[in-house]
Amino acid sequence: MRRGGVPPIALALSAYVAVLCACILLRPFGESALWVNVAAIPVALITTLLCFAVVRHPSIDDRSRQAWRLIAIANALQLVGDVAWFVVENLQGLDPTGTWVDIPYLSFYPLMLAGLLRFPLLIGKRSDAA
């Protein structure tokens, strides 16, 4: 990868998500929820691993590290929710809506918001923006 370029993992993940979105919209595999549930897990896994990699990077400041840690935990909860949804719906044959499976999904939002708000604010002069 050249300096300043897009990492190959980002390109691959973007392509995967684009294909996943197209499949959700076009439904080439019919109404089965199995493939959607399985296909969401790698996205959540990769984003979680990438966020934790950023947390460990030595060049970020402490406040940014805290922000990325909260975002990584939020993504990890999304992953837990995706795996739990797959297990309950596809392996146990139950409807996971309104069950304990919603807890990791619903926990994602406040943690993500806290992580985003934790990033340091860079406030400069108006002349700097131009």
URZIDA-V212003 format. One record per helix or strand of 2 or more residues. SS is the DSSP state (helix for helix, strand for strand). FROM is the first residue (numbers start at 1). TO is the last residue. Records with the same first field share a line. If there is no record, write none. Layout:
SS->FROM-TO  FROM-TO
This chain:
helix->8-26  34-56  62-91  101-118  126-129
